[in-house]
Amino acid sequence: MIFDDEQQQFADTLRSFARRRLKDQYARWETEPVDAGLIEEIASLGATGLLIAEEYGGSAAGYVACGIASEELSRGDFNVSGLVQLSAIVGAALSRWGSDSVKAEWLPRIAEGSAVAALALTEPDAGSDAAAITTRAARSGGGWVLSGEKASTTFAGYAAGAIVMVRTGGPGPGGVSAFWVPLDQHGVTRQVYDSLGGKFTARGSLVFDDVFVPDDHVLGELGSGFVQAMTAFDFNRAVIGLGAVGSALESLDETIEYTKQRSTFGQPLSSRQAVSQQIAEHYSKLNAARLMGYHALELADLGRGHTAEAAMAKWMGPAWSVDAIHACLRLHGWSGYGEDLPFAQRMRDAIGLEIGDGTPEIMKAIVARELFGTATHR
Ligand SMILES: Cc1cc2nc3c(=O)[nH]c(=O)nc-3n(C[C@H](O)[C@H](O)[C@H](O)COP(=O)(O)OP(=O)(O)OC[C@H]3O[C@@H](n4cnc5c(N)ncnc54)[C@H](O)[C@@H]3O)c2cc1C
């Protein structure tokens, strides 16, 4: 991927911020709540307004820019990619399908980082089979009343608002609608999970107990929620892949330096082919996944279909990143296994995004579906 001058400058700025401001604090958010000031600092670099128009405080820089933000910030803290992702998904959806009042109130807040946004689709009994959700909305004077439980929502712990996918019609995808729900509403309760990693993102459940949502908070046409969710996943899967790759490439860069300095049996580790070839192999695979991610996002910027490309980037990026980071951990020996170095945390975090937004099995099923005759975009 060859960036233009503006993209390269954006990438350089974010990489230097990631190393200067995020890396040292990466482990801190394992045990402490994330500092709201840090989120606003990240937003001030433009990372949360990339799919929001300038009139609402964003830059409308596009999909490749989202990939750059995800990759570069993940070099310091992979979980920060979650902020890039959710502000892009929600920013794009509210811009396209939101009412004027919702756009005016929420888009500037998302762009400036004073409101963290979430997307709640998954339920305790419906994940991969997302069209099977049962959270319902019923008509009630001038709006709707929501009831049901959403599971595994990124930022459930502190998001200010969420796009919530609910059933307003019959069974299947055509009965699903998207609502924008401010989460300080009466009847909303949150529960943060004790996750393997990704503590920064306070993943958890959102329970809606007769929560009123006015008509102007319905996004787009009733029954179009499933299409909206799939539109978001299409580009976001590539953004996730690039985040995982960024975290793993940083690990490899650190490991290259380490193996030049660490000697065993009178020779630096880097002089052993068993070591350097491992690194070369991981580097090659990660760069292939990286290029696929940017290719999907370039197609998105051109308004062309990118479903299969994003699905490929989504399964390759996190899976190959986990493998690469694991190798880096091993190549650091006893110290790599400790929490003083970032490899264990990076592995835990990347494993989460093997699952989030669609598992490898589902990603490969999407690629296969496109290959076996239903591809329409070539
Ligand atoms: C870190 C993280 C962040 C997340 N963030 C969000 C979020 O912000 N919002 C949100 O709505 N959801 C979120 N999720 C939920 C995520 O999208 C779902 O967990 C995922 O789609 C899988 O659904 P499931 O967990 O119900 O697994 P299931 O659908 O029950 O699948 C279980 C296993 O079976 C496999 N499987 C399922 N169906 C098939 C099939 N047809 N063929 C072969 N294998 C199959 C799956 O690949 C998986 O390995 C997040 C999850 C994680 C881990």
The ligand as an SDF file (V2000), in Angstrom:
LIG
                    3D

 53 58  0  0  0  0  0  0  0  0999 V2000
  -13.7910   -8.9590   21.9240 C   0  0  0  0  0  0  0  0  0  0  0  0
  -15.1800   -9.0280   21.3800 C   0  0  0  0  0  0  0  0  0  0  0  0
  -15.8360   -7.8530   21.0420 C   0  0  0  0  0  0  0  0  0  0  0  0
  -17.1480   -7.9160   20.5520 C   0  0  0  0  0  0  0  0  0  0  0  0
  -17.8080   -6.7470   20.3010 N   0  0  0  0  0  0  0  0  0  0  0  0
  -19.0980   -6.7880   19.8870 C   0  0  0  0  0  0  0  0  0  0  0  0
  -19.8390   -5.5720   19.7210 C   0  0  0  0  0  0  0  0  0  0  0  0
  -19.3320   -4.4560   19.9340 O   0  0  0  0  0  0  0  0  0  0  0  0
  -21.1420   -5.6640   19.3520 N   0  0  0  0  0  0  0  0  0  0  0  0
  -21.7540   -6.8580   19.1230 C   0  0  0  0  0  0  0  0  0  0  0  0
  -22.9240   -6.8700   18.7680 O   0  0  0  0  0  0  0  0  0  0  0  0
  -21.0760   -8.0370   19.2810 N   0  0  0  0  0  0  0  0  0  0  0  0
  -19.7730   -8.0210   19.6620 C   0  0  0  0  0  0  0  0  0  0  0  0
  -19.0880   -9.1890   19.8820 N   0  0  0  0  0  0  0  0  0  0  0  0
  -19.7720  -10.4560   19.6650 C   0  0  0  0  0  0  0  0  0  0  0  0
  -19.2850  -11.1760   18.4240 C   0  0  0  0  0  0  0  0  0  0  0  0
  -19.6150  -10.4870   17.2410 O   0  0  0  0  0  0  0  0  0  0  0  0
  -19.8410  -12.6020   18.4580 C   0  0  0  0  0  0  0  0  0  0  0  0
  -19.2740  -13.2230   19.6040 O   0  0  0  0  0  0  0  0  0  0  0  0
  -19.5040  -13.3950   17.2160 C   0  0  0  0  0  0  0  0  0  0  0  0
  -20.2170  -12.9100   16.1100 O   0  0  0  0  0  0  0  0  0  0  0  0
  -19.7920  -14.8990   17.3890 C   0  0  0  0  0  0  0  0  0  0  0  0
  -21.0740  -15.1130   17.8840 O   0  0  0  0  0  0  0  0  0  0  0  0
  -21.2890  -16.0690   19.1840 P   0  0  0  0  0  0  0  0  0  0  0  0
  -20.3190  -15.6170   20.2040 O   0  0  0  0  0  0  0  0  0  0  0  0
  -22.7130  -16.0550   19.5150 O   0  0  0  0  0  0  0  0  0  0  0  0
  -20.8260  -17.4970   18.7110 O   0  0  0  0  0  0  0  0  0  0  0  0
  -21.7370  -18.5910   17.9410 P   0  0  0  0  0  0  0  0  0  0  0  0
  -22.4220  -17.9440   16.8000 O   0  0  0  0  0  0  0  0  0  0  0  0
  -22.5480  -19.3120   18.9240 O   0  0  0  0  0  0  0  0  0  0  0  0
  -20.5850  -19.5440   17.3880 O   0  0  0  0  0  0  0  0  0  0  0  0
  -19.8440  -20.4000   18.2550 C   0  0  0  0  0  0  0  0  0  0  0  0
  -18.7520  -21.0770   17.4340 C   0  0  0  0  0  0  0  0  0  0  0  0
  -19.3600  -21.8380   16.3920 O   0  0  0  0  0  0  0  0  0  0  0  0
  -18.8710  -21.4230   15.1300 C   0  0  0  0  0  0  0  0  0  0  0  0
  -19.9700  -21.4160   14.1740 N   0  0  0  0  0  0  0  0  0  0  0  0
  -21.1680  -20.7920   14.3030 C   0  0  0  0  0  0  0  0  0  0  0  0
  -21.9410  -20.9940   13.2170 N   0  0  0  0  0  0  0  0  0  0  0  0
  -21.1970  -21.7490   12.3740 C   0  0  0  0  0  0  0  0  0  0  0  0
  -21.4230  -22.2930   11.0680 C   0  0  0  0  0  0  0  0  0  0  0  0
  -22.5610  -22.0630   10.4150 N   0  0  0  0  0  0  0  0  0  0  0  0
  -20.4370  -23.0280   10.4980 N   0  0  0  0  0  0  0  0  0  0  0  0
  -19.2610  -23.2440   11.1650 C   0  0  0  0  0  0  0  0  0  0  0  0
  -18.9910  -22.7530   12.3870 N   0  0  0  0  0  0  0  0  0  0  0  0
  -19.9460  -22.0170   12.9900 C   0  0  0  0  0  0  0  0  0  0  0  0
  -18.3410  -20.0080   15.3300 C   0  0  0  0  0  0  0  0  0  0  0  0
  -17.3510  -19.6990   14.3810 O   0  0  0  0  0  0  0  0  0  0  0  0
  -17.8140  -20.0900   16.7580 C   0  0  0  0  0  0  0  0  0  0  0  0
  -16.5110  -20.6230   16.7600 O   0  0  0  0  0  0  0  0  0  0  0  0
  -17.7850   -9.1720   20.3740 C   0  0  0  0  0  0  0  0  0  0  0  0
  -17.1040  -10.3480   20.7210 C   0  0  0  0  0  0  0  0  0  0  0  0
  -15.8370  -10.2720   21.2210 C   0  0  0  0  0  0  0  0  0  0  0  0
  -15.1440  -11.5390   21.6330 C   0  0  0  0  0  0  0  0  0  0  0  0
  1  2  1  0
  2  3  1  0
  2 52  2  0
  3  4  2  0
  4  5  1  0
  4 50  1  0
  5  6  2  0
  6  7  1  0
  6 13  1  0
  7  8  2  0
  7  9  1  0
  9 10  1  0
 10 11  2  0
 10 12  1  0
 12 13  2  0
 13 14  1  0
 14 15  1  0
 14 50  1  0
 15 16  1  0
 16 17  1  0
 16 18  1  0
 18 19  1  0
 18 20  1  0
 20 21  1  0
 20 22  1  0
 22 23  1  0
 23 24  1  0
 24 25  2  0
 24 26  1  0
 24 27  1  0
 27 28  1  0
 28 29  2  0
 28 30  1  0
 28 31  1  0
 31 32  1  0
 32 33  1  0
 33 34  1  0
 33 48  1  0
 34 35  1  0
 35 36  1  0
 35 46  1  0
 36 37  1  0
 36 45  1  0
 37 38  2  0
 38 39  1  0
 39 40  1  0
 39 45  2  0
 40 41  1  0
 40 42  2  0
 42 43  1  0
 43 44  2  0
 44 45  1  0
 46 47  1  0
 46 48  1  0
 48 49  1  0
 50 51  2  0
 51 52  1  0
 52 53  1  0
M  END
$$$$
